[in-house]
Amino acid sequence: MKFCKKYQEYMRGQQKELPGVGLKKLKKILKKCRRDFESHQELDGAPPAADHCPHQCPVCDGTFFSSLLKEMSAVVGCFSERAQKLLELHLASGFQKYFIWFKGKLQGNHVALMQEGKDLVTYALINAIAVRKILKKYDKIHYSNQGQAFRSQAQSMHIEILQSPWLCELMALHINLRKTKINSKNKVPALFEGCSLTFDDDDKPSLSCELFDSIKLDIDLTCSICLETVFDPVSLACGHIFCYMCACSAASVTIVDGLKAAEPKEKCPLCRETGVYEGAVHLEELNILLRQSCREYWEQRLQSERVERIRQAKQHWEYQCRVFMGV
């Protein structure tokens, strides 16, 4: 079955209407572009050219990218909102959890929550593949790399769904639940197959997942600042993951002030993009996973960071007291 048909069947099979990529509509735009280009060639009496339209195409560029941009934004927005609600519910405890169930009208059933996680990951991955395929088709028709350039632009605008920190969190959630499943009598459905936490020869961890259509997603869990396994991990708006204290240091803020206090001009240490600290996300599920998988390292890092956190907190409050006293 062709991917376009498979994608349409998947979207039609959802219980409620969700935003998606209009593959059929976008393909029609590309076909119209090709027909118009061929008709212009016939009118001009030009010999048949290659099976592509010009590098700068008013037919495609006027509607194709604007439509796809809007659809990608809607997909990422929907995915992020639903993923946040699910993770908030899983991490909540006691009365707070029941309040969230009541407020969001979510089923409190454990299996129902796992099914919601499975649906979310499937939704994210199948839409990511749809975007890749239509951009590849655009480049093939136009004999250009504009589709790949658009992907880079989408990443800088934070609407590339594989870049979402919530996808990383759902992958960590899957592994955490799979571990607890061993000691549980309840049969819990896996969110998606092929997701695992792996370690290389230097004991550096990474999250990996086999996606549809033979695409593999690998997320490196080594902080590029301290070059150690990320501790108390946080994902910046650009999608890069760092230790919380390392990120605070890169943003020139203390842990007391937090990343939201960072100046907009501060850049990501990796991609050098500005304004990425305000939208930073604490990866709680990933934190739980690494704490359980790297116990010895976690204890050592916890001890060393505790000293630094106390030092920074002491400096902060001493400064606040001096300001209050007018010293």
Rosetta blueprint (number, residue, H / E / L):
1 M L
2 K L
3 F H
4 C H
5 K H
6 K H
7 Y H
8 Q H
9 E H
10 Y H
11 M H
12 R H
13 G L
14 Q L
15 Q L
16 K L
17 E L
18 L L
19 P L
20 G L
21 V L
22 G L
23 L H
24 K H
25 K H
26 L H
27 K H
28 K H
29 I H
30 L H
31 K H
32 K H
33 C H
34 R H
35 R H
36 D H
37 F H
38 E H
39 S H
40 H H
41 Q H
42 E H
43 L H
44 D H
45 G L
46 A L
47 P L
48 P L
49 A L
50 A L
51 D L
52 H L
53 C L
54 P L
55 H L
56 Q L
57 C L
58 P H
59 V H
60 C H
61 D H
62 G H
63 T H
64 F H
65 F H
66 S H
67 S H
68 L H
69 L H
70 K H
71 E H
72 M H
73 S H
74 A H
75 V H
76 V H
77 G H
78 C H
79 F H
80 S H
81 E H
82 R H
83 A H
84 Q H
85 K H
86 L H
87 L H
88 E H
89 L H
90 H H
91 L H
92 A L
93 S L
94 G L
95 F H
96 Q H
97 K H
98 Y H
99 F H
100 I H
101 W H
102 F H
103 K H
104 G H
105 K L
106 L L
107 Q L
108 G L
109 N L
110 H H
111 V H
112 A H
113 L H
114 M H
115 Q H
116 E H
117 G H
118 K H
119 D H
120 L H
121 V H
122 T H
123 Y H
124 A H
125 L H
126 I H
127 N H
128 A H
129 I H
130 A H
131 V H
132 R H
133 K H
134 I H
135 L H
136 K H
137 K H
138 Y H
139 D H
140 K H
141 I H
142 H H
143 Y L
144 S L
145 N L
146 Q H
147 G H
148 Q H
149 A H
150 F H
151 R H
152 S H
153 Q H
154 A H
155 Q H
156 S H
157 M L
158 H L
159 I L
160 E L
161 I H
162 L H
163 Q H
164 S L
165 P H
166 W H
167 L H
168 C H
169 E H
170 L H
171 M H
172 A H
173 L H
174 H H
175 I H
176 N H
177 L H
178 R H
179 K H
180 T H
181 K H
182 I H
183 N L
184 S L
185 K L
186 N L
187 K L
188 V L
189 P L
190 A L
191 L L
192 F L
193 E L
194 G L
195 C L
196 S E
197 L E
198 T E
199 F E
200 D L
201 D L
202 D L
203 D L
204 K L
205 P E
206 S E
207 L E
208 S E
209 C E
210 E E
211 L L
212 F H
213 D H
214 S H
215 I L
216 K E
217 L E
218 D E
219 I E
220 D E
221 L L
222 T E
223 C L
224 S L
225 I L
226 C L
227 L L
228 E L
229 T E
230 V L
231 F L
232 D L
233 P E
234 V E
235 S E
236 L L
237 A L
238 C L
239 G L
240 H L
241 I E
242 F E
243 C E
244 Y H
245 M H
246 C H
247 A H
248 C H
249 S H
250 A H
251 A L
252 S L
253 V L
254 T L
255 I L
256 V L
257 D L
258 G L
259 L H
260 K H
261 A H
262 A L
263 E L
264 P L
265 K L
266 E L
267 K E
268 C L
269 P L
270 L L
271 C L
272 R L
273 E L
274 T E
275 G L
276 V L
277 Y L
278 E L
279 G L
280 A L
281 V E
282 H E
283 L L
284 E H
285 E H
286 L H
287 N H
288 I H
289 L H
290 L H
291 R H
292 Q H
293 S H
294 C L
295 R H
296 E H
297 Y H
298 W H
299 E H
300 Q H
301 R H
302 L H
303 Q H
304 S H
305 E H
306 R H
307 V H
308 E H
309 R H
310 I H
311 R H
312 Q H
313 A H
314 K H
315 Q H
316 H H
317 W H
318 E H
319 Y H
320 Q H
321 C H
322 R H
323 V H
324 F H
325 M H
326 G L
327 V L
